[in-house]
């Protein structure tokens, strides 16, 4: 299994940025072939000090292997998501990939 976790910091000057990012991910990414599990959502508040609460949206996708994730990265719908939903709404992103 291969996990692809993406943490997004949305543009604080754009109040609709998180919602637009969520909608764009569901529209462009969720149906890309090879995805075993797709989950995107807003940061969950926590009283625990070890929980990072500086971001607004997180994405968690699992694939059967790295090769499938590599194909996802080049898929036209992923590239469209980057241009139409990610770039207009985000100021920072961090990605965690692991097997």
Legacy VTK file of the C-alpha trace (Angstrom):
# vtk DataFile Version 3.0
C-alpha trace
ASCII
DATASET POLYDATA
POINTS 99 float
0.000 0.000 0.000
1.093 3.587 -0.683
-0.291 6.574 1.244
-0.322 10.117 -0.087
-1.135 12.729 2.570
-1.357 16.395 1.592
-1.715 19.252 4.077
-3.017 22.563 2.680
-2.813 26.078 4.063
-5.431 28.146 2.287
-5.223 31.842 1.453
-6.331 33.773 4.562
-7.410 36.681 2.314
-9.954 34.422 0.609
-12.699 33.254 3.045
-14.092 30.707 0.537
-10.694 29.124 -0.185
-11.113 25.989 1.960
-14.567 25.245 0.565
-13.388 25.827 -3.017
-10.401 23.536 -2.460
-12.636 20.796 -1.029
-15.075 21.065 -3.930
-12.255 21.022 -6.475
-10.649 17.947 -4.945
-13.934 16.060 -4.979
-14.618 17.158 -8.568
-11.181 16.493 -10.074
-9.389 13.953 -7.876
-11.878 11.506 -6.360
-12.554 9.631 -9.606
-8.997 9.204 -10.824
-8.301 5.513 -11.543
-6.150 3.632 -9.051
-7.383 5.325 -5.890
-8.243 2.788 -3.186
-9.330 5.319 -0.560
-10.032 9.048 -0.884
-10.657 11.332 2.091
-10.485 15.112 2.240
-11.671 17.387 5.004
-11.118 20.463 7.097
-8.747 20.465 10.070
-10.325 18.936 13.169
-9.863 21.020 16.306
-8.113 19.310 19.198
-7.218 20.119 22.791
-3.990 18.077 22.416
-0.835 20.179 22.008
0.786 17.590 19.702
-1.931 18.081 17.056
-0.967 20.610 14.372
-3.839 23.044 13.956
-2.148 25.569 11.694
-3.559 24.209 8.404
-7.089 24.324 6.992
-7.547 21.224 4.753
-5.988 17.753 4.583
-6.168 15.068 1.895
-5.475 11.372 2.408
-5.358 9.036 -0.593
-4.180 5.425 -0.678
-3.010 3.477 -3.699
-1.914 -0.134 -4.155
1.684 0.955 -4.877
3.985 3.871 -5.706
3.646 3.309 -9.461
-0.109 3.880 -9.249
0.463 7.081 -7.253
3.028 8.225 -9.831
0.423 7.756 -12.603
-2.103 9.718 -10.509
0.338 12.642 -10.297
0.451 12.872 -14.107
-3.272 12.268 -14.706
-4.954 15.183 -16.565
-7.582 15.572 -13.815
-4.853 15.933 -11.164
-3.129 18.566 -13.272
-6.467 20.359 -13.700
-7.018 20.279 -9.925
-3.613 21.895 -9.375
-4.406 24.740 -11.791
-8.086 25.338 -10.982
-8.432 24.500 -7.283
-5.011 24.355 -5.612
-3.177 27.372 -7.052
-6.062 29.873 -6.676
-6.755 28.889 -3.056
-3.543 27.843 -1.305
-0.476 29.596 0.035
1.390 26.511 1.274
1.317 22.732 0.942
3.217 19.875 2.578
3.100 16.303 1.270
3.804 13.099 3.195
4.150 9.959 1.097
4.851 6.574 2.694
4.691 2.867 1.953
LINES 1 100
99 0 1 2 3 4 5 6 7 8 9 10 11 12 13 14 15 16 17 18 19 20 21 22 23 24 25 26 27 28 29 30 31 32 33 34 35 36 37 38 39 40 41 42 43 44 45 46 47 48 49 50 51 52 53 54 55 56 57 58 59 60 61 62 63 64 65 66 67 68 69 70 71 72 73 74 75 76 77 78 79 80 81 82 83 84 85 86 87 88 89 90 91 92 93 94 95 96 97 98
